[in-house]
Amino acid sequence: MGWKFWKRSNPMDPQEMLARGHAEPNSFPGPPRPQDNLPVGSFGMTVEDVFSITGRGTVVTGRVQAGTVTVGEQVLLSRAGQPMLQVEVTGVEMFRKTLQTATAGDNVGLLLRGIEKHQVARGDVLSK
């Protein structure tokens, strides 16, 4: 099928296309995702931004690359492949909604205990 799909040799009726789409909603599962094949417990997130919230602590934002992280878990902050600090996740928030767990592909903010804003920089990696 070329980019001029309306000039196909055997055009399909629009109603037939809609019927096919509604009859088989999961007929296109998509390609396998690499994060689905990771061992249980692995986690990786690159820091995109850092904030300090008075009375709460330090918040790092970014997209979870792989695995999951849950409130109360310990994560390792690394810079350039060198481990720096072990910190605890005390909160997970995604688009102003508080969550218990963040999974691969989520764009989240993690509230961290045991770290100051000046100790974290963009590009640092959080992992288990």
C-alpha contacts under 8 A as a table, 3 or more apart, distances in Angstrom:
res1	aa1	res2	aa2	distance
1	M	4	K	7.75
1	M	5	F	6.15
1	M	8	R	7.56
2	G	5	F	5.80
4	K	7	K	5.71
4	K	8	R	7.48
5	F	8	R	5.60
6	W	11	P	6.92
7	K	11	P	7.36
8	R	11	P	5.50
12	M	16	E	6.82
12	M	17	M	6.87
13	D	16	E	5.18
13	D	17	M	6.44
14	P	17	M	5.02
14	P	18	L	6.33
15	Q	18	L	5.12
15	Q	19	A	6.16
16	E	19	A	5.00
16	E	20	R	6.18
17	M	20	R	5.21
17	M	21	G	6.26
18	L	21	G	5.09
18	L	22	H	6.20
19	A	22	H	5.26
19	A	23	A	5.97
20	R	23	A	5.17
20	R	24	E	6.31
21	G	24	E	5.67
21	G	25	P	5.95
22	H	25	P	5.68
24	E	27	S	5.33
25	P	28	F	7.67
26	N	29	P	6.00
32	P	36	D	7.66
33	R	36	D	5.60
33	R	37	N	7.54
34	P	37	N	5.63
34	P	38	L	7.20
35	Q	38	L	5.54
35	Q	65	Q	7.63
35	Q	66	A	5.22
35	Q	67	G	6.51
35	Q	104	A	6.59
38	L	42	S	6.88
38	L	66	A	7.53
38	L	67	G	6.89
39	P	42	S	6.03
40	V	67	G	7.25
41	G	67	G	6.56
41	G	68	T	6.86
41	G	128	K	7.37
42	S	66	A	7.03
42	S	67	G	5.03
42	S	68	T	6.92
42	S	127	S	7.36
42	S	128	K	5.99
43	F	64	V	7.65
43	F	65	Q	7.52
43	F	66	A	5.27
43	F	67	G	4.24
43	F	68	T	5.46
43	F	69	V	6.51
43	F	126	L	7.68
43	F	127	S	5.09
43	F	128	K	5.52
44	G	64	V	6.12
44	G	65	Q	5.39
44	G	66	A	5.16
44	G	67	G	6.61
44	G	125	V	6.88
44	G	126	L	5.69
44	G	127	S	4.55
44	G	128	K	7.24
45	M	62	G	6.53
45	M	63	R	6.04
45	M	64	V	4.57
45	M	65	Q	5.28
45	M	66	A	7.19
45	M	125	V	5.65
45	M	126	L	5.17
45	M	127	S	6.59
46	T	62	G	5.97
46	T	63	R	6.78
46	T	64	V	7.31
46	T	65	Q	7.44
46	T	122	R	7.87
46	T	123	G	5.79
46	T	124	D	5.85
46	T	125	V	4.53
46	T	126	L	6.38
47	V	50	V	7.51
47	V	60	V	6.19
47	V	61	T	5.83
47	V	62	G	5.12
47	V	63	R	7.89
47	V	121	A	7.25
47	V	122	R	5.25
47	V	123	G	5.25
47	V	124	D	5.36
47	V	125	V	6.03
47	V	126	L	7.40
48	E	60	V	7.32
48	E	61	T	5.62
48	E	62	G	4.93
48	E	122	R	5.12
48	E	123	G	6.39
49	D	60	V	5.80
49	D	61	T	5.29
49	D	62	G	7.01
49	D	121	A	7.49
49	D	122	R	5.74
50	V	58	T	7.17
50	V	59	V	5.76
50	V	60	V	4.56
50	V	61	T	6.42
50	V	117	K	6.54
50	V	120	V	7.02
50	V	121	A	7.09
50	V	122	R	7.34
51	F	58	T	5.81
51	F	59	V	5.04
51	F	60	V	6.38
51	F	117	K	6.56
52	S	56	R	7.95
52	S	57	G	5.85
52	S	58	T	4.53
52	S	59	V	6.05
52	S	116	E	7.83
52	S	117	K	6.00
53	I	56	R	5.43
53	I	57	G	5.39
53	I	58	T	6.21
53	I	59	V	7.28
54	T	57	G	6.46
56	R	111	L	7.87
57	G	111	L	6.65
57	G	112	L	6.48
57	G	113	R	6.40
57	G	115	I	7.89
57	G	116	E	7.59
58	T	111	L	5.77
58	T	112	L	5.49
58	T	113	R	7.08
58	T	115	I	6.76
58	T	116	E	6.19
58	T	117	K	5.85
59	V	109	G	6.13
59	V	110	L	5.39
59	V	111	L	4.44
59	V	112	L	6.09
60	V	109	G	5.51
60	V	110	L	5.36
60	V	111	L	6.68
60	V	112	L	7.60
61	T	107	N	7.42
61	T	108	V	5.66
61	T	109	G	4.21
61	T	110	L	6.29
62	G	107	N	5.61
62	G	108	V	5.79
62	G	109	G	6.65
63	R	104	A	7.72
63	R	105	G	6.13
63	R	106	D	5.60
63	R	107	N	4.22
63	R	108	V	6.20
64	V	67	G	7.47
64	V	68	T	7.71
64	V	102	A	7.38
64	V	103	T	6.53
64	V	104	A	4.90
64	V	105	G	5.38
64	V	106	D	5.54
64	V	107	N	6.42
64	V	108	V	7.36
65	Q	104	A	5.41
65	Q	105	G	6.12
66	A	103	T	7.33
66	A	104	A	4.71
66	A	105	G	7.45
67	G	103	T	5.95
67	G	104	A	5.41
68	T	101	T	6.71
68	T	102	A	5.49
68	T	103	T	4.38
68	T	104	A	6.28
69	V	73	E	6.95
69	V	101	T	5.61
69	V	102	A	5.42
69	V	103	T	6.77
70	T	73	E	5.83
70	T	89	V	7.37
70	T	92	V	7.65
70	T	100	Q	5.65
70	T	101	T	4.35
70	T	102	A	6.55
71	V	89	V	5.38
71	V	90	T	5.35
71	V	91	G	5.53
71	V	92	V	6.61
71	V	100	Q	5.59
71	V	101	T	6.60
72	G	88	E	6.16
72	G	89	V	5.36
72	G	90	T	5.60
72	G	91	G	7.89
73	E	88	E	5.74
73	E	89	V	5.69
74	Q	86	Q	6.59
74	Q	87	V	5.60
74	Q	88	E	4.45
74	Q	89	V	6.37
74	Q	128	K	7.13
75	V	86	Q	5.79
75	V	87	V	5.52
75	V	88	E	6.16
75	V	89	V	7.20
75	V	126	L	6.20
75	V	127	S	5.49
75	V	128	K	4.90
76	L	83	P	6.78
76	L	84	M	7.31
76	L	85	L	5.85
76	L	86	Q	4.60
76	L	87	V	6.34
76	L	126	L	5.50
76	L	127	S	5.21
76	L	128	K	5.79
77	L	83	P	6.09
77	L	84	M	5.59
77	L	85	L	5.21
77	L	86	Q	6.26
77	L	87	V	7.32
77	L	124	D	6.86
77	L	125	V	5.76
77	L	126	L	4.70
77	L	127	S	6.69
78	S	81	G	5.90
78	S	82	Q	5.34
78	S	83	P	4.21
78	S	84	M	5.21
78	S	85	L	7.20
78	S	124	D	5.83
78	S	125	V	5.21
78	S	126	L	6.42
78	S	127	S	7.85
79	R	82	Q	5.37
79	R	83	P	6.53
79	R	84	M	6.87
79	R	123	G	7.54
79	R	124	D	4.93
79	R	125	V	6.42
80	A	124	D	7.35
87	V	112	L	6.41
87	V	113	R	5.97
87	V	114	G	5.63
87	V	115	I	6.90
88	E	112	L	5.64
88	E	113	R	5.27
88	E	114	G	6.99
89	V	92	V	7.55
89	V	110	L	6.46
89	V	111	L	5.83
89	V	112	L	4.76
89	V	113	R	6.44
90	T	110	L	7.54
90	T	111	L	5.45
90	T	112	L	5.70
90	T	113	R	6.42
91	G	98	T	7.48
91	G	99	L	7.57
91	G	100	Q	7.45
91	G	110	L	5.75
91	G	111	L	4.77
91	G	112	L	7.24
92	V	98	T	5.94
92	V	99	L	5.32
92	V	100	Q	6.30
92	V	101	T	6.87
92	V	102	A	6.95
92	V	108	V	6.80
92	V	109	G	5.92
92	V	110	L	4.83
92	V	111	L	6.35
93	E	96	R	6.14
93	E	97	K	5.44
93	E	98	T	4.47
93	E	99	L	5.63
93	E	108	V	5.69
93	E	109	G	5.22
93	E	110	L	6.57
94	M	97	K	5.30
94	M	98	T	6.56
94	M	99	L	7.15
94	M	106	D	7.61
94	M	107	N	6.51
94	M	108	V	4.69
94	M	109	G	6.35
95	F	108	V	7.49
99	L	102	A	7.16
102	A	106	D	6.35
102	A	108	V	7.27
103	T	106	D	5.87
112	L	115	I	6.75
115	I	119	Q	6.68
115	I	120	V	7.97
116	E	119	Q	5.49
116	E	120	V	7.30
117	K	120	V	5.75
118	H	121	A	7.35
120	V	124	D	6.89
121	A	124	D	5.86
